[in-house]
Amino acid sequence: MSLAGRLLAPDGRLLVVAVDHALYSWPCHGLEDRDALLRGVSAGADAIICSYGTLRDHREAFGAAKPILKLDLTTVAIGGSYPISEYVLAYTVDDAERLGAAAVLTYVQLGAAFELSALQNAARVAAAADRAGLPYVCEIMPVGGPQYPQLDAPLAIAAAARTGAELGAHVVKTTLPNPARAMAEVARCDVPVILAGGDLTGDRDGLLATVRAALAAGAAGVAHGRNVWGSADPVGAVAALRAVVHAREPARA
């Protein structure tokens, strides 16, 4: 089995819940009680992106969901903002193995002043993950700058996904292109691509319709944070996403 296959569900799809936000931003309404939130969503999620402290202190609460350990961190933002700021490596693949993580993740911001150092970090983690036999998820997306005036442009997202594959990622997490059918171009990167959920939306039906369209065009799944734990019913949000992500024909791994 490929390293990507160790992370994906048997149908080649992947539903991820991201709960790492409190590592770099606060408040995160819905993440106050980590243990309760994890126990609620782990029954529906295939995997959960988490911080070192959450995995170390609440491993049992993950249930059968596979922990994806975030290896990098940034300065803390107060008030719910997500400013562009540099992420530096803080943990190692060895740390991930010791805690029982199923995969590791780092973040690359294309167009940022510190893009090159983030790419270098990603390359080093990819090689270390290969040596350890652990899947590496590269979260890579445009964040601004003259080369990326439209952050959801299909060409920009396709470039991000292909860069992640070239770096050695086994799975890429990136932005949903606009329109969603442009995922067909993004998916040509030849590794499974999962899509970030973005800001919390009150239009749940619209969100699910967009996910369906992206999956139909080649996405392997989604990684949602605020649209799960920030919703009034996180367990229901995961169940609804699971019904969409795993209801169609298997995606190519």
ZIWO-V776938 format. One record per pair of residues at least 24 apart in sequence whose ideal C-beta (glycine too) atoms are under 8 Angstrom apart, sorted by the first residue. I is the first residue (numbers start at 1). GAP is how many residues later the second one is. Records with the same first field share a line. If there is no record, write none. Layout:
I = GAP / GAP
This chain:
2 = 168 / 251
3 = 126 / 127 / 130 / 131 / 132 / 133 / 167
4 = 131 / 166 / 167 / 187 / 188 / 249
5 = 248
6 = 96 / 97 / 129
7 = 39 / 40 / 59 / 61 / 95 / 96 / 128 / 130 / 163 / 164
8 = 38 / 163 / 184 / 212 / 213 / 245
9 = 37 / 237
11 = 235 / 239 / 240
12 = 180 / 208 / 238 / 239 / 240 / 241
13 = 33 / 202 / 207 / 208 / 232 / 233 / 235 / 237 / 238
14 = 32 / 33 / 157 / 178 / 180 / 206 / 207 / 208 / 209 / 231
15 = 29 / 30 / 31 / 32 / 206 / 207 / 223 / 226 / 227 / 230 / 231
16 = 29 / 30 / 31 / 32 / 33 / 52 / 157 / 178 / 205 / 206 / 207 / 208
17 = 24 / 28 / 30 / 31 / 32 / 48 / 206 / 207 / 208 / 211 / 212 / 221
18 = 30 / 31 / 178 / 179 / 205 / 206 / 207
19 = 29 / 30 / 31 / 32 / 35 / 206 / 210
20 = 29 / 30 / 31 / 34 / 50 / 205
21 = 204 / 205
22 = 29
23 = 28 / 47 / 50
24 = 49 / 50 / 51 / 52 / 53
25 = 51 / 52 / 53 / 55 / 56 / 57
26 = 50 / 51 / 52
27 = 52 / 53
28 = 52 / 201 / 202
29 = 201
30 = 199 / 200 / 201 / 204
31 = 198
34 = 24 / 27
35 = 26
37 = 192 / 197
38 = 24 / 25 / 27
39 = 24
40 = 194 / 195
41 = 24 / 187 / 188 / 193 / 194 / 197
43 = 192 / 195
44 = 191 / 194 / 195 / 197 / 198
45 = 193 / 197
46 = 175
47 = 55 / 56
49 = 56 / 88 / 174 / 176
52 = 38 / 39 / 43 / 47
55 = 44 / 45 / 46
56 = 43
59 = 40 / 41
66 = 36 / 37
67 = 32 / 33 / 34 / 35 / 36
68 = 33 / 34 / 35 / 36 / 37 / 69
69 = 26 / 27 / 30 / 32 / 34 / 35 / 36
70 = 34 / 35 / 36 / 37
71 = 24 / 25 / 33 / 34 / 35 / 54
72 = 34 / 35 / 49
84 = 25 / 28 / 59 / 60
86 = 26 / 28 / 31 / 32
87 = 31 / 34
88 = 33
89 = 32 / 35 / 36
92 = 36
93 = 32 / 35 / 36 / 38 / 39 / 41
94 = 38
96 = 36 / 38
97 = 35 / 37
101 = 33
102 = 32 / 33
103 = 26 / 31 / 32 / 33 / 34 / 67 / 68
104 = 25 / 30 / 31 / 32 / 33
105 = 31 / 32 / 33 / 34 / 68
106 = 30 / 32 / 33
107 = 32 / 33
108 = 30 / 31 / 32 / 33 / 52 / 55 / 56
109 = 32 / 33 / 34
110 = 30 / 31 / 32 / 33 / 35 / 37 / 38 / 46 / 49 / 50 / 53
111 = 31 / 32 / 33 / 34 / 35 / 36 / 37
112 = 31 / 32 / 33
119 = 44 / 48
122 = 42 / 45 / 46 / 47
123 = 44 / 45
126 = 41 / 42 / 43
127 = 41
129 = 39 / 41
130 = 38
135 = 35 / 36
136 = 32 / 33 / 34 / 35
137 = 32 / 33 / 34 / 35 / 36 / 57
138 = 26 / 29 / 31 / 33 / 34 / 35
139 = 33 / 34 / 35 / 57
140 = 24 / 29 / 32 / 33 / 34
141 = 33 / 34 / 55
142 = 33
150 = 28
151 = 24
152 = 24 / 25 / 26
153 = 24 / 25
154 = 24 / 28 / 31 / 32
155 = 30
157 = 25 / 29
158 = 24 / 27 / 28 / 30 / 31
161 = 25 / 26 / 28 / 30 / 32
162 = 26 / 27
164 = 25 / 27
165 = 24 / 25 / 26
171 = 49
173 = 50
176 = 34 / 38
179 = 34
180 = 30 / 33 / 34 / 37
181 = 32 / 35 / 36
182 = 35
183 = 30 / 31 / 34 / 35 / 36
184 = 33 / 34
186 = 32 / 33
187 = 30 / 31 / 32 / 33
192 = 28 / 29 / 59 / 60 / 61
193 = 25 / 26 / 27
194 = 25 / 26 / 27 / 28 / 29
195 = 24 / 26 / 27 / 28
196 = 26 / 27 / 28
197 = 25 / 26 / 27 / 28 / 29 / 30 / 31
198 = 28 / 29
199 = 27
200 = 26 / 27 / 30 / 31
201 = 26
204 = 27 / 33 / 36
208 = 32 / 33 / 36
211 = 30 / 33 / 34
212 = 32 / 36
215 = 29 / 30 / 33 / 36
216 = 32
218 = 33 / 34
219 = 32
220 = 31 / 32 / 33
221 = 24 / 30
